[in-house]
Amino acid sequence: MAAPGQNNTILSVVVMTMADTQKPNSLRKVVNKCNSFILPGSTRPGCLVFYVNSVAVGLIRQDILKQLKAYPDVFILNDKEKGDQGQPRGLHLSQDLDTFEKRTKKIEQVLRSLQQKDALVSLRGWRDECYSISTGFGVEPLLKVERAAACLFGVSQYGVHVNGYVVDDFGDILMWIGQRSRTKQTYPNMWDNLCAGGLSSGLGVEECAIKEAQEEADISEEHLENLQAVGCISYMYEDERGIFPECQFVFDLQLPDDFIPRNTDGEMQDFKLLPVNKLRELILNEDFKPNCALVIVDFLIRHGILTPDNEPDYTYLVEMMHISHRSYITDPATVATAQ
């Protein structure tokens, strides 16, 4: 049974069998891949809640905890139910770091030290770009960290994705997709949305979407007047780098049929305009970057192409694309039940 306060998403995920996750030719495998952290077999049972200024902001894996314990003046480990000062069980950032600036500076020092030791895989992809850490979107940030290190602390990360599409003379929808550069640090050569990017510290959501659209696809200001915010998707996965609770803000952009995208920042190597009914095959063949596949599934649902009548996993797909990060981060019992 779900613990008090747990939502239906958590309950359904915990009781789901491994057989359910392996249905062939099912879009389930796409959403499951993006939610590997909350499914059976993940490292979740051994994770500790990460606290900053006495509030839960993330989750720490045991392999990462082993490295952070080398900095006891920065990270205070309480592996009991209650610490000496009443702190809950978990890993706490030192209370001596009592301002945004102090926390940010000290964490960067630790990360630079770990990078020099080559102690953690994620830090090999250092980007000199920062993500804000807070208790939720729109909440005053407690600190900011190097983007490549956010997964070490299991904190929520945010990004933007733009669905660029065309409606032909017959009313059919075609979607522009981009192929990622061969030199991308992550998911090189895989298919992507027309444009997308991480939400850096201090950048607005629509501002970020416009920036990425101009840099990755050379979309004019005139065309961007049609940009529409249509919601967000959220999920939680893990890989060798760490834990990724991610929320992607989604935009739809209808473009004229004579529009041709052109990459200007070197992050895309090719673009294709495909009928939406061809996208499912690419998704099932795992030719898409996983979270970009989710963005397309969300588009197909919102535009009535996938419906409850033609997609047997309709409710499951919707549910698994809207995972509550806070439900997992703030409730240690939720972590403990995923055995």
C-alpha positions as CSV (number, residue, x, y, z in Angstrom):
1,M,0.0,0.0,0.0
2,A,1.2,3.5,-0.7
3,A,2.4,5.6,2.2
4,P,0.3,8.5,3.3
5,G,0.6,11.4,0.9
6,Q,1.8,9.2,-2.0
7,N,0.0,9.8,-5.2
8,N,-1.5,7.2,-7.6
9,T,1.6,7.4,-9.8
10,I,3.8,6.1,-7.1
11,L,1.4,3.3,-6.2
12,S,1.0,2.1,-9.8
13,V,4.8,2.2,-10.4
14,V,5.7,0.2,-7.3
15,V,3.3,-2.6,-8.0
16,M,4.1,-2.8,-11.7
17,T,5.8,-6.1,-12.7
18,M,8.9,-6.3,-14.8
19,A,6.8,-8.2,-17.5
20,D,4.7,-5.0,-17.9
21,T,7.8,-3.0,-18.7
22,Q,8.9,-5.3,-21.6
23,K,5.9,-5.3,-24.0
24,P,7.2,-5.5,-27.5
25,N,6.4,-2.7,-30.0
26,S,4.9,-0.7,-27.2
27,L,5.5,2.9,-26.4
28,R,5.7,1.7,-22.7
29,K,9.4,1.0,-23.3
30,V,10.0,4.7,-24.1
31,V,8.4,6.1,-21.0
32,N,9.9,3.3,-18.9
33,K,13.4,4.1,-20.1
34,C,12.9,7.7,-19.0
35,N,11.7,6.5,-15.6
36,S,14.3,3.9,-14.9
37,F,14.9,5.4,-11.4
38,I,11.4,4.7,-10.2
39,L,11.1,1.3,-11.6
40,P,12.2,-2.0,-10.1
41,G,15.9,-2.7,-10.2
42,S,17.1,0.9,-9.7
43,T,19.4,2.2,-7.0
44,R,16.5,4.0,-5.3
45,P,16.4,1.7,-2.2
46,G,19.9,2.8,-1.1
47,C,19.5,6.5,-1.8
48,L,19.6,9.2,0.8
49,V,17.7,12.5,0.7
50,F,19.9,15.5,0.2
51,Y,19.1,18.5,2.4
52,V,20.1,22.2,1.9
53,N,19.2,24.7,4.6
54,S,17.1,21.9,6.2
55,V,14.9,21.3,3.2
56,A,15.0,18.3,0.9
57,V,16.2,19.1,-2.6
58,G,17.5,15.9,-4.1
59,L,18.7,12.3,-3.7
60,I,22.2,10.9,-3.3
61,R,23.3,7.5,-4.6
62,Q,25.6,5.3,-2.5
63,D,28.4,5.4,-5.1
64,I,28.3,9.2,-5.1
65,L,28.0,9.4,-1.3
66,K,31.3,7.5,-1.1
67,Q,33.0,10.4,-2.9
68,L,31.2,13.2,-1.0
69,K,32.0,11.8,2.4
70,A,35.6,12.9,1.8
71,Y,34.5,16.5,2.4
72,P,33.0,16.3,6.0
73,D,33.2,20.1,6.4
74,V,30.8,20.5,3.5
75,F,28.5,17.4,3.7
76,I,27.2,16.2,7.0
77,L,26.0,12.6,6.9
78,N,23.2,11.5,9.3
79,D,22.6,7.8,8.8
80,K,20.3,7.6,11.9
81,E,16.6,8.4,12.1
82,K,17.5,11.7,13.9
83,G,20.8,13.5,14.1
84,D,22.3,15.1,17.1
85,Q,20.5,18.4,16.2
86,G,17.3,16.7,15.2
87,Q,18.1,16.6,11.5
88,P,16.3,13.9,9.5
89,R,18.2,10.9,8.1
90,G,20.1,12.0,4.9
91,L,23.0,14.0,3.6
92,H,23.0,17.6,4.8
93,L,24.9,20.5,3.3
94,S,26.7,22.2,6.2
95,Q,24.6,24.9,8.0
96,D,27.7,27.1,8.0
97,L,27.0,27.6,4.3
98,D,24.1,29.9,5.0
99,T,23.9,32.0,1.8
100,F,23.4,31.3,-1.9
101,E,26.9,32.6,-2.6
102,K,28.7,30.5,0.1
103,R,26.9,27.3,-0.9
104,T,27.6,27.9,-4.6
105,K,31.3,28.7,-4.1
106,K,32.0,25.8,-1.7
107,I,30.2,23.2,-3.9
108,E,32.2,24.4,-6.9
109,Q,35.4,23.9,-5.0
110,V,34.4,20.3,-4.1
111,L,33.4,19.6,-7.7
112,R,36.6,20.9,-9.1
113,S,38.5,18.7,-6.6
114,L,36.5,15.7,-7.7
115,Q,37.0,16.6,-11.3
116,Q,40.8,16.7,-10.9
117,K,40.7,13.3,-9.3
118,D,38.5,12.0,-12.1
119,A,36.4,10.4,-9.4
120,L,33.0,10.8,-11.1
121,V,32.1,10.1,-14.7
122,S,29.6,13.0,-15.0
123,L,32.3,15.6,-14.3
124,R,34.2,14.6,-17.4
125,G,31.4,16.4,-19.3
126,W,32.0,19.8,-17.5
127,R,30.1,22.5,-19.5
128,D,30.8,25.8,-17.6
129,E,27.0,26.2,-17.4
130,C,25.1,26.3,-14.2
131,Y,21.7,24.9,-13.0
132,S,19.8,26.4,-10.1
133,I,18.9,24.2,-7.1
134,S,15.7,24.9,-5.2
135,T,12.6,23.0,-3.8
136,G,10.7,23.6,-7.0
137,F,10.3,25.6,-10.2
138,G,9.8,29.3,-9.5
139,V,11.1,29.0,-5.9
140,E,14.1,31.1,-4.8
141,P,17.2,29.1,-5.6
142,L,19.4,27.9,-2.7
143,L,22.5,27.6,-4.8
144,K,23.6,26.9,-8.4
145,V,25.9,24.0,-9.6
146,E,27.7,23.1,-12.7
147,R,25.2,21.5,-15.1
148,A,27.2,18.2,-15.4
149,A,27.1,17.8,-11.6
150,A,23.4,18.3,-11.0
151,C,22.8,14.5,-11.4
152,L,25.2,13.8,-8.6
153,F,22.7,15.4,-6.2
154,G,19.6,14.1,-7.8
155,V,18.0,17.5,-8.1
156,S,15.3,18.6,-10.5
157,Q,16.6,19.8,-13.8
158,Y,14.6,21.8,-16.3
159,G,14.7,22.3,-20.0
160,V,12.7,23.4,-23.1
161,H,11.7,21.5,-26.2
162,V,10.1,22.9,-29.3
163,N,7.9,20.9,-31.6
164,G,8.2,22.5,-35.1
165,Y,5.5,21.2,-37.4
166,V,3.7,21.9,-40.7
167,V,0.1,21.4,-41.7
168,D,-0.2,20.5,-45.4
169,D,-3.0,21.2,-47.8
170,F,-4.8,18.1,-46.8
171,G,-4.7,19.0,-43.1
172,D,-2.1,16.4,-42.3
173,I,0.7,17.2,-39.8
174,L,4.4,16.8,-40.6
175,M,7.0,17.3,-38.0
176,W,10.6,18.7,-38.3
177,I,13.1,16.7,-36.4
178,G,16.8,17.3,-36.0
179,Q,19.8,14.9,-35.9
180,R,22.2,15.6,-33.1
181,S,25.8,16.4,-34.0
182,R,28.4,13.6,-34.0
183,T,30.4,15.6,-31.4
184,K,27.6,16.1,-28.9
185,Q,28.6,15.0,-25.4
186,T,25.4,13.1,-24.9
187,Y,23.4,11.0,-27.4
188,P,25.4,11.9,-30.5
189,N,23.8,11.2,-34.0
190,M,20.4,10.5,-32.4
191,W,17.2,12.2,-33.5
192,D,15.9,15.1,-31.5
193,N,13.1,17.7,-31.5
194,L,13.6,20.6,-33.9
195,C,15.3,22.5,-31.1
196,A,15.8,22.0,-27.3
197,G,18.1,22.9,-24.5
198,G,18.7,23.0,-20.8
199,L,17.3,25.9,-18.7
200,S,20.5,27.6,-17.4
201,S,20.4,29.5,-14.1
202,G,18.9,33.0,-14.6
203,L,17.3,32.3,-17.9
204,G,13.5,32.5,-18.5
205,V,11.6,29.6,-20.0
206,E,10.3,31.3,-23.1
207,E,13.6,33.2,-23.4
208,C,15.4,29.9,-23.4
209,A,13.0,28.4,-26.1
210,I,13.6,31.4,-28.4
211,K,17.3,31.3,-27.9
212,E,17.5,27.6,-28.8
213,A,15.1,28.0,-31.7
214,Q,17.3,30.7,-33.2
215,E,20.6,29.0,-32.5
216,E,19.7,25.4,-33.5
217,A,17.3,26.0,-36.3
218,D,17.7,29.6,-37.4
219,I,14.0,30.4,-36.8
220,S,13.1,34.0,-37.4
221,E,11.5,36.3,-34.9
222,E,8.5,36.5,-37.3
223,H,8.0,32.7,-37.2
224,L,8.5,32.7,-33.4
225,E,5.5,34.8,-32.9
226,N,3.5,31.5,-33.3
227,L,5.4,29.9,-30.5
228,Q,2.9,28.5,-27.9
229,A,3.7,27.1,-24.5
230,V,1.6,23.9,-24.2
231,G,2.6,22.3,-20.9
232,C,5.4,20.2,-19.6
233,I,6.5,16.6,-19.1
234,S,8.4,15.1,-16.1
235,Y,10.1,11.8,-15.4
236,M,13.1,10.4,-13.4
237,Y,15.9,8.2,-14.8
238,E,19.4,7.2,-13.8
239,D,22.5,6.1,-15.6
240,E,26.2,5.8,-14.8
241,R,26.4,9.5,-14.2
242,G,23.7,9.9,-11.6
243,I,20.0,10.6,-11.0
244,F,18.0,12.8,-13.4
245,P,14.7,14.1,-12.2
246,E,13.8,16.2,-15.3
247,C,11.0,18.5,-16.3
248,Q,10.8,19.7,-19.9
249,F,8.7,22.7,-20.8
250,V,7.1,22.0,-24.2
251,F,6.3,24.5,-26.9
252,D,4.5,23.9,-30.2
253,L,5.5,26.0,-33.2
254,Q,3.5,25.8,-36.5
255,L,5.7,26.8,-39.4
256,P,5.0,27.6,-43.0
257,D,5.4,24.8,-45.5
258,D,8.3,26.7,-47.2
259,F,10.4,26.9,-44.0
260,I,13.7,25.1,-44.0
261,P,15.7,24.9,-40.7
262,R,19.4,25.7,-40.7
263,N,21.7,25.0,-37.7
264,T,23.9,27.8,-36.6
265,D,25.6,26.5,-33.4
266,G,27.0,23.1,-34.6
267,E,24.7,21.1,-32.4
268,M,22.6,19.6,-35.3
269,Q,23.9,17.9,-38.4
270,D,20.7,17.3,-40.3
271,F,16.9,18.0,-40.3
272,K,14.0,16.0,-41.7
273,L,10.3,16.8,-42.2
274,L,8.3,13.6,-41.6
275,P,4.6,12.7,-41.4
276,V,3.7,12.2,-37.8
277,N,2.7,8.6,-38.5
278,K,6.3,7.8,-39.3
279,L,7.6,9.0,-36.0
280,R,6.4,6.0,-34.0
281,E,8.7,3.7,-35.9
282,L,11.8,5.9,-35.2
283,I,10.8,6.0,-31.5
284,L,10.3,2.3,-31.2
285,N,13.7,1.7,-33.0
286,E,15.2,3.9,-30.3
287,D,16.6,6.2,-32.9
288,F,15.5,9.2,-30.8
289,K,17.1,10.7,-27.7
290,P,14.8,9.2,-25.1
291,N,13.3,12.4,-23.6
292,C,12.8,13.8,-27.1
293,A,10.7,10.7,-27.9
294,L,8.5,11.5,-24.9
295,V,8.0,15.1,-26.1
296,I,6.8,13.7,-29.4
297,V,4.5,11.2,-27.7
298,D,3.0,14.1,-25.7
299,F,2.5,16.0,-29.0
300,L,0.7,13.0,-30.6
301,I,-1.6,12.7,-27.6
302,R,-2.4,16.4,-27.4
303,H,-3.2,16.6,-31.1
304,G,-5.5,13.6,-31.0
305,I,-3.3,11.3,-33.1
306,L,-2.9,8.9,-30.2
307,T,-6.2,8.4,-28.5
308,P,-7.7,6.1,-25.8
309,D,-9.3,4.1,-28.7
310,N,-6.2,3.4,-30.8
311,E,-3.5,3.3,-28.0
312,P,-4.1,0.6,-25.3
313,D,-1.4,2.2,-23.1
314,Y,-2.9,5.7,-23.3
315,T,-3.4,6.3,-19.6
316,Y,-0.1,4.7,-18.7
317,L,1.8,6.9,-21.1
318,V,0.1,10.1,-19.8
319,E,0.7,9.1,-16.2
320,M,4.4,8.2,-16.7
321,M,5.1,11.5,-18.5
322,H,4.0,13.5,-15.5
323,I,5.9,12.1,-12.5
324,S,6.0,14.2,-9.4
325,H,9.7,14.7,-8.4
326,R,8.7,16.1,-5.0
327,S,6.8,12.9,-4.1
328,Y,10.1,10.9,-4.3
329,I,12.5,13.5,-3.0
330,T,10.5,14.7,0.1
331,D,9.2,11.4,1.4
332,P,11.9,9.0,2.5
333,A,9.3,6.3,2.9
334,T,8.7,6.5,-0.9
335,V,12.4,5.7,-1.4
336,A,12.2,2.8,1.1
337,T,9.2,1.1,-0.5
338,A,10.8,0.7,-3.9
339,Q,12.4,-2.7,-3.1
